[in-house]
Amino acid sequence: MKLKDVIYNQLLKEESGRRSGKGYKRDKFYPSEFGKCKREVYYDFKGAPKDAQDGRTLLTFRIGDAVHNIIKTILYNAKIMTADEVKVFDADTNTSGRFDGGVLNSATSKQELIEIKSTNHFSFEAMDEIELADDKYRGQLVVYMHSGVRNVGNVLVINKNTSEIKEWELPLESAEAFYAEKVKPYFDACAKVIKKRTPPVREYTREDWQCQYCSFRTKCWEGVPLPEAPKFEPKADAVKPGEEILAASVVTYARLKAQIKDLENELESAESVVKQWFDATAEEALTNSGVTIKRVKRTESEWDIDFIKSKLTPEVYAKLLRFDAKLLQAEVKAKAIDPVILETAKKIKLAGYSLKLEKPGKAASEKEAT
C-alpha cells in the first residue's frame, strides 16, 4: 500500500461525490470569474462536462484552503479580524460570492476587506510589490467593495514554498474607477454570451496557460484535431558513419554524459560550501589555494509606496488604478507628479548573488580565507 495513492484516491472520491447529482443550474456569476475566458464561463453555465482532475491538483487546492484558514486564525488571535466569509451580492453585475473577511485598521479605526491568496514560488516572485494584485485579483476584490461593503480592500498573497507574504492595498476611489472601466463591461459581456445557443469564440490557443488549466479544455476543443509534428526525413547530403566509429562514438557519448552529471553534482556540492562561507561573512571575494572567487550582487528596484502616497494629491491618488511604473511615469509626463518624488522613493534591494571565478593572477590581493 502506498499512502500517497490512498490520499489521492480519497480526494478523487470526495470530489466525485461533491460534483455528482443532476439538475446543475446557475443563474449568477462569481466574482472570481472576472477575467476568465468567456467561453469557459459559458460552458459552466450550460453545465457542460468538466475534465477530470487528478489527486495531486485536488491536494494543491486543499493546501491553499489550509493556508487561508491559518492566516485567518492568526488575524483572529491578533484580535483584528472582524468578519469571516461574508456573503455579498452585486445586482449591477449579477455576481454572488463570499469575501475572505474583514479586519480593523488600528490606524484609522475603520474596517477593511481582505482577500487571501496563496501561490507557488515562481508566481510569487514574478509579482511586484508595486503592482502586486493582477487584474483578476483586483476585479474580484472590486466586486466585493462595490456591493455595499464600501471600504479599503487588501490582497494578501502567501508564498506556499517560503511563507513570505506580499500585501497590496486598493483605495475605494480606485476600485470604483476599475469597476466602471473593466468589471462591469466584462460581466455585461458574459451576460450576453450565456443567452446564446452557441459558445463565443476561443480567447486563447491550446498552448496558452489559461487553456492548459481550463476545466473545459476537452469540450472546448472537441472535434478540432491536434496538428501533427512533421516526421524526421533523412537529409539528402547526409552520409551514415561506419559501424565501428558509430559504436565507439555512442559509448563515448554515454560515458561523457555520465561524467558531466557527476561533475554537476560535485560542482553543486562545492558551490554550496563556498556560498556557506560567503553567507557567514561580509566579504565580496574569497581567495584560497591560489583561486579567487567573487560574489556578484543581484539587485532589484522597489519603491517606498507609503512615501509616494504621502506626496500625491487626492486627485492623482484616486486616478491611479494601481502603483504601476507606466502609470506613474505617465503622470510624471503630465506634470502631475514631480519626478523627484519617484527618485527619492526608489530603493535598491539585494535579491541574492551568484559566484564568479576570477582568472588566475587577476586578483591576487583578495582576502585569504582561514
N, C-alpha and C positions, 0 to 999 in steps of 0.2 A: 504493500500500500504506500502510495506517495501522497503526503499530506497536501502538497500543492494542488494535486488533482482533486482531492476531496474539497478543498477551498473553492477552486474554480467551478467545479460541478455544482456545488451548493449555491453559489451565486447565480449560475445559469438557471437552476431550478427555481430560485426565488424570483428572478426576473421574468421567467416564463409564466409563473403564476400571477405576477403583477400585471402583465400585459394581456393575459387571456381574458376572454369574455367578449360577447358580441354587442352590437349596438354602440360602438365607439363613435362619439359625435362631439364636435367642437363648435362653439359659437362666439368665442372670444380669442383675441391674440394674447401672447405672453410678452411682457417687457423684454425678456431675454432673447426674443426672436428678432429684435431690432438688428438690421444689417445682414440678416441671413439671405441667402438666395431665395427669391420669391417662389421659385419652383418647388423648393423644399417645403416652404410654408403651405403651398397649395396641396402637395401630396399629404401632408399631415392633416389638413382639414378634411380631405376626402377619405381619410382612413386607409390610405394605400399601405401595402405590406412593407414592413421595415426589414432591413438587413439584420441578420442575427449578430449579436455582439459576443465577443469571446470573454472568457472569465477574467482575463488579465485587465481588459478595459473596464469591466464592471468593478473590479477591485480598485482601480485607479479612481473611479467615481466615489467609492466608499471612503477612500483615504482623503479625498477632497472634502467630503462631508465631515469627517472626523476633525480635520484642520479647522473648519468653520466652528464646530462645537467647542473646540479647545480655546479658540480666540474669544468666543462669546463668554465662555466660563471665566476667563481671565478678566474680561471687562466687567462682568458681574461682580467678581471678587474685589475689583477696584472701585466698586460702587458708583460707576458712571453709566452703566447700561440701563436704559430706561424703558426699552421696548424690545420685543423679540418676535421675529417672523410676523410682521404686521401686514395683513391683507389689505390691498387697495384696488380700486377700480377707476380707470380713467375713461370717462364716457367719450371724450373727444377723439380717442384713438381706438376705443373698444378693447382696451387691454386690461387684463386682470392678473395680479401676481402678488407676491409677498416680498417685501424688502427685509434684509437680514436683521436690522434692528435700529434702535436709536440710542444715542449717547448724549450725556450732558457735558457741554463745553464749560469747564470751570472758569474760563477767562470771560465768557460772555453771559454765562448763566442761561444759555439757550440750548434747546435740543437740536441735534444734528442727525442726519441719516447716515448710515454706514452700509456699504456693500463689501462683503469679504470674498476675495478670490484667491485661489491657490493655483500655482503653475509650476512647470518644471524649470530647471536651472537655465536652460537655453533661452526660453521665452522671457524669463525674469531678467536676465542680463541684457536682453535686447530692449528692455523698457528704460526710458529716460525719466529721471525724476521730474523733469520739466514737463514732459509730455507722457506722463505715466499711463493714464487711462485712455485706451484707444476708443474709437467711436462706438464700438459695441458696448464696452463698459459704460461709457458716458451716456449713451442712449437709454440704456436700461435704468440708470440712476435718474435721468431726467424725467422719465415717465413717473417714477415714484414721487419726485419733487413736485411735478405739475398736478398730480391727482389729489390736491388738497393738503399734502404734507409739505408745506412750504418752508423748508429750512435749507441750510447749507448741506451739501452732500459730500460724502467722503468715500473713497475707494481704498481698501487695504488689499495689497497683493502680497501673498506669502510664498517664498521660495520653498518648495517641498523638499529640496535637497539640502538646503543650508539653514532654513528657518529665518532667513533675512526677510525684513518687511520693507516695502515701499508704500508710501502714502500719497494720495492725490486729493485735492480739495476742489469742489465745484461750487462757486457762488450762485445764489439763486438767479441773479440777473443774467449770468452767462447761460444758466440752464434754460431759462425761458427763450433766449435767443436761439439756442441749439434746438429746442423743441420745435419752434416755428420754422426753422430753416431745414431741418433734416428729419426729425422724428415724426411729426405729423404727416408730411408728404409721403414718408415711407409706408406708414400704416394705411394711409389713404389708398396708396397704390396696391397694397396687399388686399384691401377690402374689395377692390375691383377685380383682382385676379381670381379670388376664390369663388366669385359668382359665375365664372365661365366654365364651360364644359371641358375645355382642353387646357393643359398646363401652359404657363408662359415659357418664353424661350429660356434656354440654359444661360446662366450668367458666368459659368466657368467651364474650363476644359477638364477632361478626365485627370490630367496631371496636376491641376491646382489642388492645394491642400484642402480648400473648402469642399471640394468634390470628394477628396480622399476620405474625409471624416463624415460625410453626409450619410444619414441613416437610410436614405432612399436612392443610393447610388445605383443599385441593380435595377430598380424600377425606372429610374430616370433614363438610363442608357439602354433599356430593353430594346432589342431589335437593331441596335447600332453596332455593327461589327468592329472589333478592335483592329486597327491597322497592323499588318504583319511586317515584322522586320525583314529586310532583304536577306536572302541566303548568301552565304560565302561563295564566291566564284574564284577559280584559280586565275592568277594574273597571266596574261599572255606571254610575258617575257620571263616568267619565273622558272627556275631550274631546281629540281629536287636535289638535296645533298646526298652524298653516298651514305650507305647504311652504317659504315664504320665510323665516319665522322659524326653522323647523326646520333648514334648511340653514345659516343663519348661526350657530345655536347649536352645531351639530356641528363646524363649523370652529373656533369659539371654544373649544370643549371640547378639541379635539385640540391647538390652539396652547398653551393654558394647561397642559395635562398635560405637554407637552414642556418648557415653561418651568420647571415645578415640578421636573422631573427634572434640568434643567440647574442650577437653584438648589440642589437637594440635593447635587449633585456639587461645586458651588462651596463650599457650606457645609462639606461634609466636608473639603475641602482646607484651608479657613481654620481649621477646628477642629483639624486635625492640627498646624498651625503653632503655634496658641495652646497646645495641650497640650505641645508640644515645649518651649515656654518654661517652662511650669509644671514639667515634669519636670526641668528643669535648675536649678530654684530651690526654695526652701522657702516661697515666698510663697503666701498664700491668696487674693490678689486681684491683678488686673492692670488698671491704668488707662493708657490710651493713646489719643491723639486724641479726648479727651473722653468715652471709653467705658470703663466698668468691667465687668470680667468676673470673677466669683468661681468658685473651685472648691469644690464641695460634697463632703465626705467620704462614702464608702460604707464602713461598718464591719461586721465580723462578730464574733460572740462565740465564743470557744473556751475549753476547759478544759485545765488542766495535768493530764493523765491520771496522770503519774507521781506528782504531789503527792497526788492523790486516793487512788491505790493505797496510798501510804505511810501514809495516815491511816485506812484501813479495817481492821476486824478480819478475820481469816481467814474467819470465818463469813459476814460480809456480802460479802466479795470473791468467795467461792465461789458465793454465792447469785445474784449478778448475771450474767445471760447475756451482757450487753453493757453498755457505758457509755452508756446511753440516758438522756436528760433525764427522761423519765417514770418510769423505774425508779429513778433516783437520788432524784427528788422523793418517790416512794412510800416509800423508805427513810427520808427526812427526816421524813415524816409519821408513820412508825412509830417515830421517835426512835432509829433505828439509825445514822443519820448526822447529825452536827452540821451545821446549815445554814451555819455559819461556814466550814466546810471548802469547800463549793461556792463561796461568795462569794470566798474567798481564792484559789481555784484558777481563777476566771474571769478571762479576759484578753480585751482588745479588740484585734482585728486590722484593719489598714487594708486594705480589699478593692478600693480604687480610688477614683475620683472622677468627678463629672460637672461640666459647666460651666453657670453660671447668669449670664445677662445682667442687670445691675443697671439699674433705671430711671434715666433721666437725672437728675442732681442729688442722687441718694440717697447716694453715697459718693465725694465729690469729693476726699477727703483720702487715698485709697489710693495705694500706691507707684506712681510713674511709671516705666514700663519704658524702658530706654535701649538 
